[in-house]
Amino acid sequence: MTMSVDDHSAGAEGGRTAADPNSLEDLLRHAVRRAADCARLDLTVSEGIVVLSGVALRPEDKSRAGFACWCDPSVRAVYNNLTISPGPS
């Protein structure tokens, strides 16, 4: 498990409201999909803490997925639990 923590703008919601709790999760899911190739991606967000799980195709995709989660200032921690498994050749 890889964890990184940053206290930049902790608690800032970037214009989102409590009535729209899935918008941060949607934003992060989109950012990860653009940055990394994953055979399977599970992403959850709770109080600014992001947990990634699933399967990345290459080590650099695992890293890119984790870094992509920092695109929003309300993210306080990222737990990157992606495993690496190359797809079929």
C-alpha positions in Angstrom: 0.0 0.0 0.0 1.3 3.4 -0.9 0.1 6.4 1.0 0.8 10.1 0.5 -0.6 12.9 2.6 -0.7 16.6 1.8 -2.4 19.4 3.8 -3.0 21.7 0.9 -6.3 23.5 1.4 -7.6 20.8 3.7 -11.4 20.9 3.9 -11.7 23.1 0.7 -14.5 21.7 -1.5 -13.7 23.6 -4.7 -17.3 24.8 -5.1 -19.0 21.5 -4.5 -21.8 21.2 -2.0 -22.9 18.5 0.4 -25.9 17.9 -1.9 -23.6 16.7 -4.6 -21.3 14.2 -2.8 -20.4 12.2 -5.9 -19.0 15.0 -7.9 -15.5 14.7 -6.4 -15.5 10.9 -6.9 -16.6 11.4 -10.6 -13.9 14.1 -11.1 -11.2 11.8 -9.7 -12.4 8.7 -11.6 -12.3 10.7 -14.9 -8.8 12.1 -14.0 -7.4 8.6 -13.2 -8.9 7.1 -16.4 -7.2 9.8 -18.5 -3.9 9.4 -16.8 -3.5 5.7 -16.5 -4.4 2.4 -18.1 -6.2 0.1 -15.6 -7.8 -3.2 -16.3 -10.1 -2.6 -13.3 -10.5 0.6 -11.2 -12.3 1.0 -7.9 -12.2 4.5 -6.4 -13.8 5.7 -3.2 -13.7 9.1 -1.5 -14.6 9.9 2.1 -13.9 13.2 3.7 -11.1 14.0 1.3 -9.4 10.6 1.6 -9.1 8.7 -1.7 -8.7 4.9 -1.8 -7.7 3.3 -5.2 -8.0 -0.4 -5.8 -8.1 -2.6 -8.8 -5.5 -3.5 -11.4 -3.1 -1.2 -13.3 -1.4 -2.6 -16.4 2.1 -1.2 -15.7 4.0 0.3 -12.7 3.9 3.7 -14.3 0.1 3.5 -14.6 -0.2 2.8 -10.9 1.9 5.9 -10.2 0.0 8.1 -12.6 -3.3 7.0 -11.1 -2.2 8.0 -7.6 -0.8 11.4 -8.8 -4.0 12.1 -10.8 -6.0 12.0 -7.5 -4.3 15.1 -6.3 -6.0 17.2 -9.1 -8.5 18.6 -6.5 -7.5 20.7 -3.5 -9.9 18.9 -1.2 -8.0 15.7 -1.4 -6.1 15.2 1.8 -4.7 11.6 1.4 -4.4 9.0 -1.3 -4.1 5.3 -0.6 -3.0 3.6 -3.8 -3.8 -0.1 -3.4 -3.7 -0.8 -7.2 -1.9 -4.1 -8.1 0.0 -4.4 -11.3 -0.9 -7.1 -13.9 -0.1 -6.8 -17.6 -3.0 -7.5 -19.8 -3.1 -10.4 -22.3 -0.6 -10.0 -25.1 
